[in-house]
Amino acid sequence: MIMDPSYRLIVEQKLREFLLEDARFSDVSSALIPESARGKATIIAKESGIVCGLVEIEALFDLLGCKLSPMKKDGDAVAKRDVVASVEGPVRAILLGERTALNLLMHLSGVATRTREFQAIIEKERVNPRCKVAATRKTIPGLRAMEKRAVVIGGGDTHRWSLDDMVMLKDNHLAYFENIETMIQQAKQATSFSKKIEVEVTSVDDALKAARAGADIIMLDNMPFDDMRKAVQQLDKAGLRNKIILESSGNVEAATLPQHAKTGVDWISTSAITLKARPVDFSLELSANRDE
């Protein structure tokens, strides 16, 4: 499988850290097995879901001198007992990477599965065809790049990868400034033209103020659904709706997704697809060649 070179640099650094966390000095259990012993293992889905993380665990086993051969690709739907990949190499190395590989595969598959489920709910409503689910920066420290990729695999959008992606002015920024207009004006003066400016608002009036002041994106944060609809209507009435991107956030769960979509927003951002994603269970089954 092909991995983007810059992404591989990030991933390999993290994988080395993860392996060291699990075996800082040695694997005292696998020391019972001869160094020359070689084997093959299969990685099997224990439940259905969307598989994600095969690219990452291929790089992990490569670091350990093993070869992973995928039978599925990231983004494929899998069912219980499906074989998603096999691994060949030194038995000690396979066992050294086993838990780290499975932990990553389970978690990233969970993120991709949850994202796919959320996007399917939005699309099923057929009330807002341009609406899509997006992640947030609420990710597990050290795993952001992998989790964001899993969101994309699941059919969602990454939103910001880091603080320097764009200007996002939230309630704690507004607490420092006199008003929304002043805050946006200073952001425009201090920031490159290449960076979009997003402003978090909690009322219809503030949404209109932010749009008139030149915000590119307006986040309707934790607003009642009726107020969100009113904000969309008022922005449309003022001739501002098509000049901005509207995002809703807060109170996003599977049950509330249709209500968010029906308000007319363009994006629904949520940490539920990363922090609340339930892992998809996988196992690794080894067959060793004892003649070596």
N, C-alpha and C positions, 0 to 999 in steps of 0.2 A: 504494500500500500504506500502511496506517495504522501509525504507530509511536507507542508510548506517549510522551507529552510529556517525562517525566522521563528516560526512556531516550534520547530524541533529544538532550537537552542533553549527556549524557555522550558519546554517539556523535559528535556534530558537533565537539565539542572535540577528540576524538581524531583525527577525520578531518582536521581542519586541521593538526594536528601531523604526521600521516603525509604529507600533501601537501607540507608544507614540508620534510620530510626528503628527499623525492624531487626537489624543485625549489626550492631555497632562494633562488636568484636568478632563474633563467629556464630554460626548456627550449630550449637552443640548437639542438637538432635540428629542432624544430617551428617555429622562427623562420623557416625557409625557406618556410613555408606562409603565404599571405596571411591577415591577421586576419579578413577577411570570409568566408573559405571555410567552408562548412557541409557536414556530412556525416552519415551514418548508419552505425552499427556494430552487428553482431550478436555476442552472447556465446554461445559454443557449448561444450557439454560434450565433452571429449575421451575420457571414460571414464564408466562407470556409477557411480552413487552417490546419496546424498541431498543435494539442493541446500540450501544455507543461506548467508545473507549478502546476499540480494537486497534486503532492507530497508536494510541498511547501505550498499550501493553505490548504491542509489537516492538516499540522502541525500548521498553523496559527489558524485555527478554533479549533483545539485541545487545544491550549493555552487558548482559550476563553470559553472552556467548551462546545463546540459544536462538532457534529459528521458529517464529510463529507463522503458521499457514492458516489464513482465515477461510472459513467456509461461508461466512456471511460478511456483509460490509456494514459499516456504521450507518444507521438509519433504517436497516431492515427490521421488519417485524419478526419476532421469534416466538415459538411456542414451547411449552414444557417438553424437555428431553431433546430439543434441537441441539446439535453440535455446532458451535459457532466458530471454533478454531482448534487447531492442534499445535502442540509445542514439542520440538525435538532438541535434545542437547544433553549435557551432563546432568545426571539426576540431582546432584547437589545444587546446581544452579537453578533448575526448574523449581525445586522446593524452596530455594531462597527467595525466588520471585513470586511464588504462588499467592501468598496472602495479599501482598501489595497489589498485584495484578487484579485479583478478584475484587478487592476493595474498590479500586478505581472503576473497574468494569461495572460493578453493581451500582455504584453511586452515579456515574455518568449516564448509564442506561436509565436510571430512575429519573434523572433530569430530562433526558430526551423524551421519555415516555410521558411524563407529566406535561411537558410542553406540547407534545402532540395531542394529548387529551384536551388541553385547554384550547388550542387552536381549532380543534374539531368541534368543540362546543360553540365557539364563535361562528364558525362557518355554517353550522347546522341551522342557526337562527335565520340566516339569509336576510337579515334586516340591515346589515351594514357591511357590504362586501369588501370595503377597503380597510376594515378594522383588523388589527393583528396584535398578538400578545408579544410583550417584550420583557426582558429580564431587567434587573436593577444591579447596583453595586453591593447588594446584600448577598455576598457569596462567602464560602468558607475560605479563610485566609490560606493562601498558597495554592488554591485550586481554581482561582478565578478564570484563567485562560482556558482551562479544560472545561469548566462549567459553562462558560459562554459559548464555547464550541458545541457543547452538547445541546444548548438551547437552539442554536442554528440547525443542528442535525434534526431536532424535533420539530422544526418549522417555525420557530420564533425569531425574534430580533434581539441582538445583543445589548442594545441601548449603549450607555457609556462603558468603555472598558476601564477607563481610569479618569482621574480628575482633570487631566489636560485635554480630554476629547472635545469638550465644549464648555461654555459657561452655563452653570445651573444655579440659579439664585433661589434660595429656599427661605423658610421662615427665619432661620437664624441669621441669614444675610440681611433680610429686611429689618430685623431688630436693630441693626447698626445704622441703617439709613433713615432718612426722614420719611420717604415715601417710595412707592414702586417706580414712579417716573424718574426720580433722581437716581435710583439704583440702576435702572436700565441705561440711562444716559451715561453714567460713569463707566458702566461695563462696556459700552460701545466705544468710548474714548480710550479705554485702557487695553482693549483686546483686539487681536488681529481680525481683519475682515473674514478670514477663513474659518473662524469659530462661530457656530450658531449660539444664540442666547435663548435659554429656556428659563421660564419664570414659574414658580409654584404659586398658585392662588387658592383661596378657600371661599371666594364669593364671586357672584356674577359681576359686581361692580369692579372688582380687582382684575377680573379676566378682561374686561373692556379696557381698563386703564393700561394693562400690560400690552394688549394688542395695539392700542393707539400710540404707545411709547416706542414701539418697534421690536417687540419680542418676536423671535422666530417660532418658538414653541411655547405653548402654555399648558402647564400641568394642572388639571383640576383635582386637587388633593383632598381626599376624604370628604367630598361634598355630597350632599343628598342627591339622589338620582334626578329628582325634579329640578334641582338647581343646576345640575349639569346640562339637562335639556334646555333650560332657560338660557344658560350661557351660550350654548350653540345657536339658539334662535336669535339672541340679542346680537351676537357677533355677525350673524348672517344679515340681520336687519341693518346693521351699521356698515355693511359692505366690507367687513374685515375677515369673514370666515375663510375665504379662499386664499388669504395672504399668510395664514398661520397653520401650524400643525397642532392639533389638540390631543392631549394625552390625559387619561384618567389614571388615578392611583389611589390605593387604600381600599380596604374592604373588598379585596379581590379573591374570590374562591370559585370553585367550579359552579356553585349554586348561584353566584351573583354575576357571573360573566355575561349572561344574556342581557341583564339590566344595564351593565356598563356599555355593551355594544349598541343597545337601542338608544342611548343618549345621543349618538352621532359622532363620537370621538373617533380619532384615527388610530390611536394606539392605547393599549391597556398594559401598563407596566406593573409587575408584581414580583415579589420575592418568593411567592409560593411555588414557583417552578424550579427554584434552586434550593432554598433553605427547607422547604417542606416536601420535597420530592422523596417518595418512598423508594428505597433501593430495589432493583430487580435482582433476584437471587440467581447466582451462577455457582457451579462447582468445577473443580479441576480433578480429573481422575488419571492417575499415573500407571503406566505399565513399563516396568524396568527390564532391561536386558541383563540378566545376571551372569551371562557368559563372558562379559567384558570386565 
